Amino acid sequence: MRLSSVIVDGTTIVAASTADGLRDLTALLPTPRTSADPMIEIVSIIDEITAEQVAAQPLLTCEPAYAPLVSRPSKVVAAPVNYTDHQEEMKQVGDVSALGFFLKAPSSVLAHGGTVQLPYTDRRFDQEGELALVVKKRARNIRPEEFEEYVAGYTVLMDITMRGGEDRSTRKSFETFTPVGPELVTPDEISDLRALTLRTWVNGECRQDADISALIWDVPTFLSYVSTVMTLEPGDLVTTGTPAGVGVIKEGDDVTVTIDEIGTLAVSVTEHGAVPCPTGGAESGPRPPETVTPVRQRES
């Protein structure tokens, strides 16, 4: 299945993509509901939903707007420095195996087609394209070999980042700094996760082009590790880190991230309403390259 969160008549619903169009899955939501977020409700029962049930749901007759794929995750867990080429470009001593993970504020999620709001006039902000997953059921101390039991599906995510010496969770948790979507793609729709390629464009210029197989800690390893530290809940977002090619984004930019078989996530960028930054970390912390070197997109 390919699921999205969309807004119809002011209400967020979960829709499934079919050959005939988007089908409204509201009637399949469990009762009683345990969450105000319909995607969290759907992922918690996703193994019980059949293709026949989906085909029987009503088609949407309008062109809906996207909502964040998961609007109310209990947490957003992110991998720092999980590609060797990104470690090299940032001149980092440690990678994910030394750093573990960090958390982003759940309120930072943004829908496909949304606008990233840069908060400050005097700080650098970069794009980072990533593969993410949505947790299917409560997970604690899981083994890498059983990770698939806990994955509802995969999606595309951007980890928008303010550079500097402040804590990662501060620099990456501003409102709109976690665009995610547009679809959750269930594992059965993906031929080979490790064979997928991630590419990021800014204003049509390719900045990132990497194979998911290049992850230092792959999805099973990272998800298993996270679950030894904290309990994961249905709908939690776990994102796996960015490859080399991060670079400055600014007013008027259009940013697009594509992952084979999963989809394309696109946002615009604005500085409207930005103010001077009140913290003083601009001259410290990891230092990315000063200039962006476009990459030559490889053939798929």
C-alpha positions as CSV (number, residue, x, y, z in Angstrom):
1,M,0.0,0.0,0.0
2,R,0.9,3.6,-0.5
3,L,-0.8,5.8,2.1
4,S,-0.9,9.6,2.5
5,S,-2.4,12.0,5.0
6,V,-4.5,14.6,3.2
7,I,-6.9,17.3,4.1
8,V,-10.5,17.1,3.0
9,D,-13.0,19.8,4.0
10,G,-10.7,20.9,6.8
11,T,-10.2,17.4,8.2
12,T,-7.1,15.2,8.0
13,I,-7.8,11.7,6.7
14,V,-5.7,8.8,5.5
15,A,-6.0,7.9,1.8
16,A,-4.6,5.0,-0.1
17,S,-3.3,5.3,-3.7
18,T,-5.0,2.9,-6.1
19,A,-5.2,2.6,-9.9
20,D,-8.5,4.5,-9.8
21,G,-7.3,7.3,-7.5
22,L,-7.1,8.1,-3.8
23,R,-9.5,6.1,-1.5
24,D,-10.6,7.4,1.9
25,L,-9.7,4.9,4.6
26,T,-11.7,6.6,7.4
27,A,-14.2,3.7,7.7
28,L,-11.3,1.3,8.4
29,L,-10.1,3.3,11.5
30,P,-10.3,1.2,14.7
31,T,-12.8,1.9,17.4
32,P,-12.4,3.2,20.0
33,R,-9.6,5.4,18.7
34,T,-6.5,5.9,20.8
35,S,-5.0,8.8,18.8
36,A,-6.2,12.0,17.2
37,D,-3.9,11.3,14.3
38,P,-5.6,9.0,11.8
39,M,-2.2,7.8,10.3
40,I,-1.2,6.5,13.7
41,E,-4.5,4.6,14.0
42,I,-4.0,3.1,10.5
43,V,-0.4,2.0,11.0
44,S,-1.4,0.2,14.2
45,I,-3.7,-2.1,12.2
46,I,-2.0,-2.0,8.9
47,D,-1.4,-5.8,8.8
48,E,-5.1,-6.4,9.1
49,I,-6.1,-4.2,6.1
50,T,-6.7,-6.2,2.9
51,A,-6.5,-5.1,-0.7
52,E,-10.2,-5.9,-1.0
53,Q,-11.1,-3.7,1.9
54,V,-9.1,-0.8,0.4
55,A,-10.8,-1.3,-3.0
56,A,-14.2,-1.1,-1.3
57,Q,-13.5,2.4,0.2
58,P,-14.9,5.6,-1.5
59,L,-12.8,7.5,-4.0
60,L,-12.0,11.1,-3.2
61,T,-13.7,13.4,-5.7
62,C,-11.6,16.4,-4.9
63,E,-7.9,17.2,-5.2
64,P,-6.8,17.3,-1.5
65,A,-3.9,19.1,0.1
66,Y,-1.3,17.1,1.9
67,A,-0.9,17.1,5.6
68,P,2.3,15.9,7.4
69,L,2.4,12.2,6.9
70,V,2.3,11.7,10.7
71,S,1.0,14.9,12.3
72,R,1.4,13.8,15.9
73,P,4.3,11.4,16.3
74,S,5.2,10.8,19.9
75,K,8.8,11.3,18.8
76,V,11.1,11.9,15.8
77,V,14.4,9.9,16.2
78,A,17.3,10.9,13.9
79,A,20.7,9.4,13.1
80,P,23.7,11.7,13.2
81,V,26.6,11.1,10.8
82,N,25.4,7.8,9.2
83,Y,27.2,8.1,5.9
84,T,31.0,8.1,5.7
85,D,31.0,10.8,2.9
86,H,29.0,13.1,5.1
87,Q,31.3,12.4,8.0
88,E,34.2,13.5,5.8
89,E,32.6,16.6,4.5
90,M,31.7,17.7,8.0
91,K,35.1,16.7,9.4
92,Q,33.5,14.8,12.2
93,V,35.6,12.5,14.3
94,G,32.8,10.2,15.4
95,D,29.9,8.7,13.4
96,V,26.6,7.2,14.4
97,S,28.3,4.3,16.2
98,A,29.8,6.8,18.7
99,L,27.0,9.4,18.7
100,G,23.9,7.3,19.0
101,F,20.9,9.4,18.0
102,F,19.2,12.7,18.7
103,L,15.5,13.8,18.9
104,K,13.7,16.3,16.9
105,A,10.6,18.1,18.2
106,P,7.4,16.4,16.9
107,S,6.0,19.9,16.2
108,S,8.7,20.3,13.5
109,V,6.9,18.1,11.0
110,L,5.8,19.7,7.7
111,A,3.7,18.4,4.8
112,H,4.8,17.7,1.2
113,G,4.3,20.9,-0.7
114,G,4.7,23.0,2.5
115,T,7.1,25.9,3.2
116,V,10.2,25.7,5.4
117,Q,10.3,28.9,7.6
118,L,13.8,30.0,8.3
119,P,13.7,31.6,11.7
120,Y,16.8,33.8,11.7
121,T,18.4,36.4,9.4
122,D,22.0,35.8,10.6
123,R,22.5,32.0,10.7
124,R,23.2,29.3,8.1
125,F,20.6,26.7,7.2
126,D,21.2,23.6,5.2
127,Q,19.1,20.9,3.5
128,E,19.5,17.2,4.4
129,G,17.7,14.5,2.5
130,E,17.0,11.2,4.3
131,L,15.2,7.8,4.2
132,A,12.8,7.5,7.1
133,L,10.5,4.8,8.5
134,V,7.2,4.9,10.4
135,V,7.0,2.5,13.4
136,K,4.1,0.1,13.3
137,K,3.8,-1.1,16.8
138,R,5.3,-0.7,20.2
139,A,9.0,-1.6,20.1
140,R,11.4,-2.3,22.9
141,N,14.7,-4.2,22.8
142,I,14.1,-5.6,19.3
143,R,16.7,-7.7,17.5
144,P,18.0,-6.5,14.1
145,E,16.7,-9.7,12.4
146,E,13.1,-8.9,13.5
147,F,13.1,-5.2,12.6
148,E,10.5,-5.8,9.8
149,E,7.9,-6.7,12.3
150,Y,8.0,-3.1,13.6
151,V,8.1,-1.1,10.3
152,A,4.8,0.1,8.9
153,G,6.5,1.6,5.9
154,Y,9.1,3.9,4.5
155,T,9.0,7.6,3.5
156,V,11.1,10.5,2.5
157,L,12.2,13.1,5.0
158,M,14.2,16.3,5.1
159,D,16.2,17.2,8.2
160,I,16.5,20.9,7.9
161,T,19.4,22.1,10.0
162,M,20.8,25.3,11.5
163,R,24.5,25.2,11.6
164,G,26.4,26.1,14.8
165,G,27.3,24.9,18.2
166,E,23.9,24.6,19.8
167,D,22.7,21.1,20.6
168,R,21.4,19.1,17.5
169,S,17.9,18.9,18.9
170,T,17.8,22.7,19.1
171,R,19.3,23.4,15.7
172,K,16.9,20.9,14.0
173,S,13.6,21.3,15.9
174,F,12.3,24.6,14.6
175,E,8.7,24.6,13.3
176,T,8.7,23.2,9.7
177,F,12.2,21.7,9.9
178,T,11.0,18.1,9.4
179,P,9.2,17.9,6.0
180,V,8.0,14.3,5.6
181,G,6.0,12.4,3.0
182,P,4.2,12.5,0.7
183,E,3.5,8.8,1.1
184,L,4.1,5.9,3.5
185,V,5.1,2.9,1.3
186,T,4.7,-0.5,2.9
187,P,7.7,-2.8,2.7
188,D,6.0,-5.2,0.3
189,E,6.0,-2.4,-2.3
190,I,9.9,-2.1,-2.2
191,S,12.0,-4.7,-4.0
192,D,15.2,-4.2,-2.1
193,L,15.7,-1.4,0.5
194,R,19.4,-1.4,0.3
195,A,19.4,-1.1,-3.5
196,L,17.5,2.3,-3.4
197,T,19.1,5.6,-4.3
198,L,18.5,9.0,-2.6
199,R,18.8,12.2,-4.5
200,T,18.3,15.8,-3.4
201,W,17.9,18.9,-5.7
202,V,17.9,22.6,-4.8
203,N,16.4,24.7,-7.5
204,G,17.0,21.9,-10.0
205,E,20.6,21.4,-9.0
206,C,21.5,17.9,-7.8
207,R,23.3,18.1,-4.5
208,Q,23.0,14.6,-3.0
209,D,23.2,11.3,-4.8
210,A,23.8,8.3,-2.6
211,D,22.9,4.6,-2.2
212,I,21.0,3.5,0.9
213,S,23.5,0.7,1.0
214,A,26.1,3.2,2.1
215,L,24.5,3.7,5.5
216,I,27.0,3.1,8.3
217,W,24.3,1.6,10.5
218,D,21.6,0.2,8.3
219,V,17.9,0.3,9.1
220,P,17.8,-3.0,11.2
221,T,20.9,-1.9,13.2
222,F,19.8,1.6,13.9
223,L,16.2,0.7,14.7
224,S,17.3,-2.0,17.1
225,Y,19.7,0.3,18.9
226,V,17.1,3.0,19.3
227,S,14.7,0.5,20.8
228,T,17.3,-0.5,23.5
229,V,17.3,3.2,24.7
230,M,13.6,4.0,24.5
231,T,10.2,2.5,23.7
232,L,9.0,3.3,20.2
233,E,5.3,3.8,19.7
234,P,3.1,3.4,16.6
235,G,3.5,6.4,14.3
236,D,7.0,7.4,15.5
237,L,9.3,8.6,12.8
238,V,12.8,7.2,12.6
239,T,15.1,8.8,10.1
240,T,18.4,7.3,9.0
241,G,20.8,10.2,8.3
242,T,22.0,12.2,5.3
243,P,24.8,11.6,2.8
244,A,27.3,14.2,1.6
245,G,26.1,17.2,-0.3
246,V,24.5,19.3,2.4
247,G,24.4,23.0,1.5
248,V,22.8,26.4,2.2
249,I,19.1,27.0,1.6
250,K,17.6,30.5,1.5
251,E,14.6,32.6,0.6
252,G,12.9,31.4,-2.6
253,D,14.6,28.0,-2.9
254,D,12.8,24.9,-3.9
255,V,14.1,21.7,-2.4
256,T,13.2,18.2,-3.6
257,V,14.3,14.7,-2.3
258,T,13.5,11.5,-4.3
259,I,14.1,7.9,-3.2
260,D,13.5,5.2,-5.7
261,E,10.2,3.3,-5.3
262,I,9.3,5.5,-2.3
263,G,8.5,8.9,-3.8
264,T,9.4,12.6,-4.1
265,L,9.1,15.1,-1.3
266,A,9.2,18.8,-2.3
267,V,9.1,22.0,-0.3
268,S,9.8,25.7,-0.7
269,V,11.8,28.0,1.6
270,T,11.1,31.4,3.0
271,E,12.8,33.9,5.3
272,H,9.7,36.0,5.8
273,G,9.4,37.0,9.5
274,A,13.0,36.0,10.3
275,V,14.7,37.8,13.2
276,P,18.3,37.9,14.5
277,C,19.3,34.8,16.4
278,P,19.4,35.1,20.2
279,T,22.0,32.4,20.7
280,G,25.7,32.7,20.0
281,G,26.7,29.3,18.5
282,A,27.2,30.5,14.9
283,E,31.0,30.3,15.0
284,S,31.2,26.9,16.7
285,G,30.1,23.3,16.1
286,P,30.6,21.1,13.0
287,R,31.5,23.1,9.9
288,P,30.1,22.0,6.5
289,P,31.7,23.1,3.3
290,E,31.4,26.8,2.6
291,T,30.4,26.2,-1.1
292,V,28.1,23.7,-2.6
293,T,29.6,21.5,-5.3
294,P,26.8,20.1,-7.5
295,V,27.1,16.4,-8.1
296,R,26.7,14.7,-11.4
297,Q,23.6,12.5,-11.1
298,R,24.4,8.9,-11.7
299,E,22.4,6.7,-14.0
300,S,19.9,4.6,-12.1
